[in-house]
Structure formats: C-alpha cells, structure tokens
Amino acid sequence: MPQIRLTPLLGAGLLAVGLLAGVQVQDAVSGSDDVEQLRKIEEAYEYITRAYVEQVDSSELAEDAIEGMLAGLDPHSIYVSSDEMRRVRESFDASFEGVGIYYEFVEGPEDADTLVVLMPIAGGPSDEAGLQPGDRIVEIDGESSVGIDQDGVQSRLKGPRGTTVDIVVKRPGYRERLDYTITRDRIPLNTVIASYMVDDQTGLIKLQRFARTSHDEVRAAIRELQGEGMERLILDLRGNAGGLLDQAYEIADEFLGSGEMIVYTESRHPGNRRQYRATAGGVYEDGPVIVLIDENSASASEIVAGALQDHDRAYLIGRRTFGKGLVQQQFPMTDGSVLQMTVSRYYTPSGRLIQTPYVVGESDEDYFESKRTLREGVENELVKTGGAVDVRAFRAQVPDSLVFETDGGRTVFGGGGILPDYVVAVDTLAPALRTVIGKNLDNSFARVDLERRGDAFREQWEGKETEFVRSYRLSDADFERFLDYVASQGTPVVAERPDDEDEDVLVRSEAVAARSDIETRVRAFMARRLFNADAFYPVVGQIDPALREAMAHWRDAVTLAQAGR
C-alpha cells in the first residue's frame, strides 16, 4: 500500500525522534506460530539472495520486505531508512534556512510521488511567496518533480539563504498551473503566528503547529491579551496539522479544570493505554472560548478541539477536521533506520475516536478522497439555517455507536475528525480574487507600492499599527494603480471575459466587484512589511468568513462558559 509521508521542510526534513526502551525482538516474537512465520521470512530471504538469476541488493530486499509488511497495517505506519534518519539528525545541527514548508508525499501510479504542501511556515519564504496548503508541486526549476523522493526534495529545494528556486504548483480548484519564485531564507520558529485584540474585549490567538515552545507561547499570549482587556478568546487552529502530544495536552490544560480528561489512548498493549487529565491553575479556565477548525486541522489540533468541545468549554466553528487519531512510536533498527508504527489510538473524553475510517491497502488518493467525502457530506446535507449543524437530522443518519454526549448533555458525533458546532463552508472565491491570490499579485503589489511611497510613508505610520489596521484604506487612484500593475505582470485587464475560459485575464468589472477583498489583502501585506508578520492577520481577518461567524456567535460560547461554572 502506498504510504503517506508527512515531513516538515525547514531547509531540511525534520522528524521528532523518539526511542522505545526495553522492546526486544524476543518480546515481539513469543508464540510458536510467530516463530514459524518469522522463519518463513528468513527462508524466503535466503532463497532469493542465493538462487535468484541475478545478483540482488540485500539492503533493498530487506527494506522492500519491511515496507511490504507495513503496507498491511494503516496509512500512517511507515519505514524511515537509515539515510533519511541521518539527514534528520544532521538537520538538528543545521541552521534553519530554506523554503519553509511542511510537506507530504502522495503516491501516484508506478511510484510517481507528488510533493504536496501540508502547510507553509508562517512568515517564511513559501508563505511570503503565496503557497497554500494542498498545493501540489509539479515542477522545480523547470524539471518535473512528479515521482520525487526524499533525496530529491533535499537536493532541489534545500539551498543557502538568498538563493532562489522556481516551482510550479497545481492548486485544488484552479484549472491553470501557478508559477512561484521562492527566495530561500531563515525560517521563523514561533508557533503562535498571530495574537491580537479583534475588538475591545475579544482576543485571538492563531497557533500554526504544536512544537516544543507552543505551550509557553500560548500561555504568554493569553496573559498579554488579558492585560489588554480580553474577556473572551478565539483560538484559531485552522491549518494546524499537529505536532507534539505533550504540547496539545498542556495547552488544553490551560482551559480545563483539575481532573478533567483531555484525551486517552487505547491499545492491545497495557503500556500504551494512557489517560491525560487536566491539572489545577489553568490560565484561562472560565472565560468564553470559540475554536476555529478546518479540514487541515489534524492530530494535536483535534485533541485540543475535541477536549474543549466534550467538556462544553468551547464553541467550535469551521469544518470537520482531518481525522488523524493514530499514535505513532519510533522503533529504532540496528542500522539506524526506524519503524514509525502505530501503537495506539486517540479518543476524546466522551469516547469519540479521532481517526477517520480507512481501508487497508487503499491508495493515498482514496484515503484523502474518503476524508473529503465525509466532510462534504456534512457541509452539503447538515448545514441548515445559519450553518448550525442540525443534530436531529444527523443523528437520524448515523448509528448509535457514533452518538456521544458532552458533559452538559449536548450531542456530538464520532466517525472520525471533530465536527464543529457551526459549519462554515469552503469560501468560493470570486474569479478576480482567485486570479489575484493565485498569482500572488496582492502581495507583490504591496511590496512595489511601498517602495514607491518611500520612507515618508513609513515614517507617517511608524508606531501606529493599530490605527493602520483599523483605518487605513486605498484610494481610487491606488486601485487603478493596482490594475495597471496587474497588466504589467502579464495578466491583461480586459472589459469582458473572452470565450476561451483558459485565457489568463483579469476582467475589470469582476475586479471592481471584488475590490473590497482585494484591497484588504493588499493592506494586509502592506501591514506585514510596515510592522511585522503578525500584522497581516488583523487586517485579513476583516474578510475572514469563519472569523465573521465567530464574532456573531458569542452568545453560544458565553452560554457554554456560564453552564460550566
């Protein structure tokens, strides 16, 4: 079975290295039947290496056998070769410079792997260039990257700071391929990529991943927002693909009371059955909370979201999460390679299994497609008035085994992933906005326009970030200048859409209709360059549908907070 390979690329791939102490081959192979089957593998290996018509590479044969055994397990149990592990260890000593993406391999026919962006590191080169989660990198520096392997990623994307790499991506929902030039640079390591006051009483924290410093960052951000008058909090976990379990546990602990379950694991091995409970003294145990999630929220994000929902501690808004609830542990081999193998499953406090169903032997495409089907079924059939999930309608469609209750008696559902309380469907971008975002024209224009305005403009707004975010607007002349810039970058601005729909143009009337959204994104990129990377989010949040819904549903969040006291 093709395997899903999730790896961050900070200039070099990184994997968290964990060792399992005290496990020996003798412990794993205990019964007489196990010994007999192991001997069968040894016999096959001996026959092939000794009698096959051509010389066989024994190392490749052994690795093929290991991968064949893992293929009959689950999509997240994988083999990491000694060469790959060596690069991992070297990367911990290297400087954090590169293109700045977390990526995964999605295997196609005949091992034609496609490199897919799991998420760009916020504020990093790929984020700056305009890459988005789900982008499939099909060309690197003019050569096809279909079928690329780990070595190819390292040799073709890794490089010194200041050098450039040209890539072509296929983006879901876009007919045309998109071209990007990325300048390699130092990668920012902060995991809280935005923390600000949305209004006088609402704080927002956006956490991009769960790394070693995430709990400290979140706790500090909450304290800082409380100092600015925060009375209610939005925790944005959209696009957060997960990370370290202990960080998910510690962050959830800040919102829950002593003794409350955060997550537990089940396994056939008693040593892998664990419960994680909250402790006393959380920094935000009482105030109203809304959590934003989407289809790219996975693993650790689902642990936090599921725990807060099950304890009626937060109101969830967005889309059903990815559904990655299998716990992997790394088993070191004698040659330095590693078996990264599932040893248990995550369950939320109410008993919901986070992992979505999978079929052993299915392709990566089928695995991801089943997740999309599950999510779209919810969005298409269960979103009624206002987007709230129709619990009664959903309950009629699912078996009783997938129906659970929160502490306060609310009905929640299993089946994989975390279903929010209020669904926000995928935003269908206007044609003009699709063109602008796809070609990164909003970002590049912001850079050029700031250069045109010069130092006087920067001095005018120095130290006035809040004022800029809330009040600065582009003039009619600025918007016309933007349209001229679009044309100068090779995208004609035309009066009517041509008959050939594949022709790459920007229709003026469509751009005018989308002017508010386009200008907001331009202002967001200007704010990033004038102040800091964090300044982008308060501006772009003004046109964020999920954030807009969050601000409209504080009554629900307050009701939950009051009921839990």
C-alpha positions in Angstrom: 0.0 0.0 0.0 1.4 3.5 -0.8 2.3 5.3 2.4 1.6 8.9 3.4 4.8 10.6 4.3 4.4 13.7 6.4 7.6 15.7 6.9 8.5 19.3 7.6 11.0 21.1 5.3 12.8 23.9 7.1 15.6 23.7 4.6 15.9 20.0 5.7 13.3 17.5 6.7 12.7 17.1 10.4 11.2 14.2 12.3 10.7 14.0 16.0 13.0 11.2 17.1 11.6 9.0 19.9 13.1 5.8 21.2 11.1 2.9 22.7 13.2 1.4 25.5 13.0 -2.2 26.6 11.4 -3.7 23.5 13.3 -6.6 22.1 12.7 -8.9 19.1 12.3 -11.8 21.5 9.4 -9.9 23.2 7.6 -9.3 19.9 8.1 -12.9 18.7 6.9 -15.0 21.5 4.4 -17.7 20.3 5.4 -20.7 18.3 3.3 -19.6 15.3 5.2 -16.2 15.4 8.5 -18.0 15.3 7.4 -20.2 12.5 6.2 -17.2 10.4 9.5 -15.4 11.1 11.4 -18.4 9.9 9.4 -18.3 6.7 10.5 -14.8 6.0 14.1 -15.8 6.7 13.8 -18.8 4.3 12.4 -16.6 1.5 15.3 -14.1 2.0 17.9 -16.8 1.8 16.3 -18.4 -1.3 16.2 -15.1 -3.1 19.7 -13.9 -2.2 21.3 -17.3 -3.1 19.3 -18.6 -6.0 17.8 -15.7 -8.0 19.0 -15.5 -11.5 20.7 -12.0 -10.9 22.6 -10.5 -8.0 20.1 -9.0 -5.6 20.8 -5.9 -3.4 20.2 -7.4 0.1 19.6 -4.0 1.6 16.9 -3.1 -0.9 15.4 -6.6 -0.5 15.2 -6.1 3.3 13.7 -2.7 3.0 11.1 -3.8 0.4 10.1 -6.6 2.8 9.7 -4.2 5.7 7.6 -1.8 3.6 5.5 -4.8 2.4 4.7 -5.8 6.0 3.8 -2.2 6.9 1.6 -1.9 3.8 -0.9 -4.3 5.5 -1.3 -2.0 8.6 -2.5 1.6 8.4 -1.8 4.7 6.3 0.5 6.3 9.0 2.8 3.4 9.8 5.9 3.9 7.7 9.6 2.9 7.4 12.3 5.5 7.6 15.6 4.4 6.1 18.9 5.0 7.9 19.9 7.6 5.2 16.7 9.5 6.0 17.3 9.3 9.7 20.8 10.5 9.2 19.5 13.6 7.5 17.1 14.1 10.3 19.8 14.1 12.9 22.0 16.4 10.8 19.2 18.8 10.4 19.0 19.4 14.1 22.5 20.8 14.0 21.9 22.9 10.8 20.7 26.4 10.6 17.0 26.8 10.0 17.2 28.2 6.4 15.3 27.1 3.3 11.9 27.4 1.7 9.9 26.8 4.8 7.2 24.3 4.2 5.8 21.2 5.9 5.1 18.7 3.2 3.8 15.2 2.5 4.3 12.7 -0.3 1.1 11.5 -2.0 2.0 8.5 -4.1 0.5 8.0 -7.6 0.7 5.1 -10.0 4.0 3.4 -10.5 5.6 5.2 -7.5 5.0 8.6 -9.2 5.0 10.6 -5.9 3.7 14.1 -5.8 5.1 16.6 -3.3 2.1 18.3 -1.6 2.4 21.3 0.7 0.9 20.4 4.1 1.4 24.0 5.3 3.9 26.8 4.7 5.6 28.1 7.8 4.0 31.4 8.6 6.3 34.3 7.7 8.7 32.1 5.9 9.7 32.2 2.2 7.0 30.0 0.9 4.3 31.8 2.9 5.7 35.1 1.6 5.6 33.8 -2.0 2.0 32.7 -1.7 2.0 28.9 -1.4 -1.0 27.4 0.3 -1.9 24.1 2.0 -2.8 21.5 -0.6 -0.6 22.9 -3.4 1.0 20.1 -5.4 4.5 20.9 -6.5 4.8 19.5 -10.0 7.9 21.3 -11.3 11.1 22.5 -9.6 13.5 24.8 -11.6 11.9 23.8 -14.9 12.1 20.0 -14.3 9.2 17.7 -13.4 9.0 16.8 -9.7 6.4 14.1 -10.1 8.0 10.9 -8.7 10.3 12.9 -6.5 11.7 11.2 -3.3 13.2 12.4 -0.1 16.6 12.9 -1.7 15.1 14.9 -4.5 13.4 17.2 -2.1 16.6 17.8 -0.2 18.8 18.4 -3.3 16.3 20.5 -5.2 14.6 22.6 -2.6 17.2 23.0 0.0 19.8 25.7 -0.5 21.7 28.6 1.0 19.9 31.8 2.2 19.4 34.3 -0.6 19.3 31.8 -3.5 16.1 31.2 -5.4 14.1 28.3 -6.6 11.3 28.3 -9.3 8.4 26.0 -8.7 5.1 25.2 -10.5 2.1 24.1 -8.5 -1.3 22.6 -9.2 -3.8 24.1 -6.7 -7.1 22.4 -6.0 -9.9 24.4 -7.6 -7.6 26.1 -10.2 -7.5 25.0 -13.8 -4.2 26.6 -14.6 -0.9 25.9 -13.0 0.7 28.6 -10.8 4.3 29.7 -11.0 6.3 30.9 -8.0 9.9 32.0 -7.4 10.9 31.5 -3.8 13.9 33.1 -2.2 15.4 30.8 0.4 15.7 32.5 3.8 15.9 31.9 7.6 12.7 30.2 8.9 10.8 31.7 11.8 10.3 29.2 14.6 7.4 30.8 16.5 4.3 28.7 16.5 1.9 31.4 17.7 1.8 33.4 14.4 -0.8 35.9 15.5 -2.0 37.3 18.8 -4.2 40.4 18.9 -7.3 42.1 20.0 -10.1 41.8 17.5 -12.1 44.4 19.4 -12.1 45.9 22.9 -13.0 42.6 24.5 -12.1 39.8 22.0 -8.6 38.3 21.8 -7.4 36.0 19.0 -4.5 33.5 19.1 -3.6 31.7 15.9 -1.4 28.6 16.6 0.2 27.1 13.4 1.7 24.0 14.9 2.5 22.2 18.1 6.2 22.4 18.8 8.4 22.5 21.9 7.6 26.1 22.7 3.9 26.2 21.8 2.5 25.9 25.4 4.8 28.7 26.6 3.9 30.8 23.6 0.1 30.3 24.1 0.2 30.9 27.8 2.2 34.1 27.3 -0.2 35.3 24.6 -3.2 34.8 26.8 -1.5 36.7 29.6 -0.7 39.6 27.3 -4.2 39.7 25.8 -5.7 39.6 29.3 -3.5 42.6 30.1 -5.1 44.4 27.1 -8.6 43.8 28.5 -9.5 40.4 26.8 -12.8 39.0 28.2 -13.3 36.3 25.5 -10.9 34.3 23.3 -10.8 32.9 19.8 -8.3 30.0 19.4 -7.6 29.6 15.7 -6.4 26.1 14.9 -7.2 26.2 11.1 -4.4 24.7 9.0 -2.6 23.4 12.1 -1.5 19.9 11.2 -0.5 18.9 14.7 2.8 18.1 16.3 3.8 17.2 19.8 1.3 15.5 22.1 2.6 16.9 25.3 2.1 20.4 23.9 -1.5 19.7 23.0 -2.1 18.3 26.5 -0.5 21.3 28.2 -2.4 23.9 26.1 -5.8 22.1 26.7 -4.9 22.1 30.4 -4.9 25.9 30.4 -8.7 25.8 29.6 -9.9 22.9 31.7 -10.5 22.3 35.4 -8.4 19.9 37.6 -9.1 16.2 36.9 -11.0 16.7 33.6 -10.0 14.3 30.9 -8.1 15.8 27.9 -7.5 12.7 25.8 -6.9 9.0 26.3 -5.4 6.2 24.2 -6.4 2.6 23.7 -4.2 -0.3 22.6 -3.8 -4.0 22.9 -0.7 -3.3 25.0 -1.4 -2.1 28.5 1.6 0.1 28.5 0.2 2.2 25.6 -3.2 2.7 27.3 -2.9 6.2 28.9 -5.1 8.9 30.2 -4.2 12.6 30.2 -6.0 14.8 32.7 -6.0 18.5 33.4 -4.3 20.0 36.4 -5.3 23.0 38.5 -4.3 26.5 37.8 -5.1 27.0 34.1 -4.6 30.5 32.9 -8.0 30.7 31.2 -10.4 28.2 32.8 -13.6 30.3 32.9 -13.9 32.8 30.0 -15.8 32.2 26.8 -13.9 30.4 24.1 -14.5 29.8 20.4 -12.2 27.4 18.5 -11.8 27.7 14.7 -11.0 24.4 12.9 -10.9 23.2 9.3 -10.0 20.2 7.2 -6.3 20.9 7.7 -6.6 20.8 11.5 -5.2 17.4 12.5 -3.8 15.3 15.3 -2.8 17.6 18.2 -5.3 20.2 17.0 -8.1 17.6 17.1 -7.1 16.6 20.7 -7.4 20.2 21.9 -10.6 20.9 19.9 -12.2 17.6 20.9 -11.4 18.1 24.6 -12.8 21.6 24.8 -16.0 20.6 22.9 -16.6 17.4 25.0 -16.4 19.5 28.3 -18.6 22.2 26.8 -15.6 24.5 27.3 -15.7 26.0 23.7 -18.0 26.5 20.8 -16.4 25.1 17.6 -16.8 26.9 14.3 -15.4 25.8 10.8 -15.3 22.5 9.1 -14.8 18.9 10.1 -11.2 18.2 10.9 -8.8 15.9 9.1 -9.2 12.8 11.4 -5.7 11.7 12.3 -6.0 9.8 15.6 -3.4 7.1 15.3 -0.4 7.3 17.8 2.9 6.5 16.2 6.1 5.5 18.0 9.5 5.1 16.6 11.2 1.7 16.9 15.0 2.0 16.1 16.6 -0.7 14.0 20.3 -1.8 14.4 21.4 0.1 11.2 19.9 3.4 12.3 16.7 3.1 10.3 13.3 3.4 12.1 9.9 1.8 12.1 7.4 4.6 12.7 4.5 2.4 13.7 1.0 2.9 15.2 0.8 1.7 18.8 -2.5 3.1 20.0 -5.5 5.3 19.0 -6.6 8.7 20.4 -10.1 9.1 21.9 -11.7 12.3 23.1 -13.1 12.5 26.7 -16.6 11.5 25.5 -15.2 8.4 23.8 -15.0 9.6 20.2 -12.3 8.0 18.0 -10.5 10.8 16.2 -9.2 8.7 13.3 -11.4 8.6 10.3 -12.1 5.1 8.8 -9.6 3.7 6.3 -9.3 0.7 4.2 -6.1 -1.4 4.4 -4.4 -1.3 1.0 -6.2 1.8 -0.3 -4.1 4.4 -2.2 -3.3 7.8 -0.7 -5.7 9.4 -3.2 -8.5 7.1 -2.0 -7.6 7.8 1.7 -7.8 11.5 1.2 -10.9 11.3 -1.0 -12.7 9.4 1.7 -12.0 12.2 4.1 -13.2 14.8 1.6 -16.4 12.8 1.0 -17.1 12.6 4.7 -16.5 16.3 5.2 -18.6 17.4 2.2 -21.4 15.2 3.2 -21.7 17.2 6.4 -21.4 20.5 4.6 -23.9 19.7 1.9 -26.6 17.9 4.0 -26.4 19.1 7.6 -25.9 22.9 7.2 -29.3 24.4 7.8 -30.3 27.9 8.8 -27.2 29.9 9.7 -24.9 26.9 9.3 -25.5 25.3 12.6 -25.3 21.5 12.5 -28.8 20.0 12.5 -28.2 17.5 15.3 -31.6 15.8 14.9 -31.1 15.3 11.1 -27.5 14.0 11.6 -28.5 11.6 14.4 -31.1 10.0 12.2 -28.3 9.2 9.6 -25.6 7.7 11.9 -25.6 4.5 14.1 -26.0 4.9 17.8 -22.3 3.8 18.2 -21.3 7.2 16.8 -23.5 9.3 19.0 -21.9 10.8 22.2 -22.7 13.4 24.8 -20.8 16.3 26.2 -20.6 17.0 30.0 -23.6 19.2 29.6 -25.7 16.7 27.6 -25.1 18.2 24.1 -25.0 15.6 21.3 -21.7 15.2 19.4 -20.7 12.7 16.8 -17.9 10.3 16.1 -16.9 8.8 12.8 -13.5 10.5 12.6 -12.4 14.0 12.9 -14.1 16.7 15.0 -17.4 18.0 13.7 -17.8 21.7 14.7 -21.0 23.1 16.2 -21.3 25.6 13.4 -20.1 24.7 9.9 -18.6 27.4 7.6 -18.4 26.0 4.1 -15.4 26.5 1.9 -15.3 30.0 0.7 -15.9 30.1 -3.1 -13.6 32.9 -4.3 -14.8 35.4 -6.9 -13.0 34.9 -10.2 -11.0 38.1 -9.9 -9.9 37.3 -6.3 -8.8 33.8 -7.5 -6.6 35.3 -10.1 -5.1 37.8 -7.7 -4.4 35.3 -5.0 -3.2 32.6 -7.4 -0.6 34.9 -9.0 0.3 36.5 -5.6 -0.5 39.9 -7.1 -1.8 41.3 -3.9 1.5 40.6 -2.1 3.8 41.7 -4.9 1.9 44.9 -5.5 2.1 45.7 -1.7 5.9 45.4 -1.9 6.2 47.6 -5.1 3.7 50.2 -3.8 5.5 50.6 -0.5 8.8 51.1 -2.4 7.1 53.8 -4.5 5.7 55.6 -1.4 9.2 55.7 0.2 10.4 56.5 3.6 7.9 59.3 4.2 5.0 56.8 4.2 6.8 54.5 6.6 7.6 57.4 9.0 3.9 58.5 8.8 2.8 55.2 10.2 5.7 54.3 12.5 4.3 53.1 15.8 0.7 53.3 14.6 0.0 49.7 13.8 -3.5 49.6 15.5 -4.5 52.8 13.6 -3.3 51.4 10.3 -5.1 48.1 10.8 -8.4 49.8 11.6 -8.5 52.9 9.5 -6.1 52.9 6.5 -7.8 52.5 3.1 -6.6 52.6 -0.5 -7.8 55.4 -2.7 -9.4 55.1 -6.2 -6.1 56.1 -7.7 -4.4 53.3 -5.7 -6.8 50.7 -7.0 -6.2 51.9 -10.6 -2.5 51.7 -10.0 -3.1 48.1 -8.8 -4.9 47.2 -12.1 -2.0 48.8 -14.1 0.4 46.7 -12.1 -1.6 43.5 -12.8 -1.4 44.2 -16.6 2.4 45.0 -16.3 2.9 41.5 -14.8 1.5 39.7 -17.8 -2.2 39.4 -16.9 -4.3 41.5 -19.2 -7.0 43.6 -17.7 -10.0 43.4 -20.1 -13.6 44.6 -20.3 -15.2 41.2 -20.9 -14.2 37.6 -20.2 -13.0 36.0 -23.5 -14.7 33.0 -25.0 -11.6 30.9 -24.2 -12.0 30.4 -20.5 -8.5 29.2 -20.1 -7.1 32.5 -21.2 -5.3 34.2 -18.3 -7.0 37.6 -17.8 -8.5 39.9 -15.1 -11.9 41.3 -16.0 -12.2 44.9 -14.8 -15.8 44.6 -13.7 -15.1 41.5 -11.7 -12.1 43.2 -10.1 -14.3 46.2 -9.2 -16.9 43.9 -7.7 -14.2 42.2 -5.6 -12.4 45.5 -4.8 -13.0 45.4 -1.1 -11.5 41.9 -0.7 -8.6 42.7 -3.0 -7.8 45.9 -1.2 -8.0 44.3 2.2 -5.4 41.7 1.2 -3.1 44.4 -0.2 -3.4 46.3 3.1 -2.7 43.1 5.0 0.6 42.6 3.0 1.4 46.3 3.5 0.9 45.9 7.2 3.2 42.9 7.3 6.0 44.9 5.7 5.4 48.1 7.7 5.2 46.5 11.1 5.8 42.7 11.4 4.5 39.3 10.2 1.8 39.3 12.9 0.3 42.5 11.5 -1.0 40.6 8.5 -3.8 38.7 10.3 -5.8 41.6 12.0 -6.2 43.1 8.5 -7.0 40.0 6.5 -9.3 38.8 9.3 -11.7 41.6 8.3 -12.7 39.5 5.3 -12.4 36.1 7.0 -15.8 34.3 6.9 -15.1 32.0 9.8 -13.9 34.9 12.0 -17.0 36.8 11.0 -19.2 33.9 12.2 -17.2 33.6 15.4 -17.9 37.2 16.2 -21.6 36.5 15.6 -21.8 33.5 18.0 -20.5 34.8 21.3 -23.9 34.2 22.9 -23.4 30.4 22.3 -19.9 30.5 23.7 -21.0 32.5 26.7 -23.8 30.1 27.4 -21.4 27.2 27.5 -18.9 29.1 29.7 -21.7 30.0 32.2 -23.1 26.5 32.3 -19.7 25.1 33.1 -19.1 27.3 36.2 
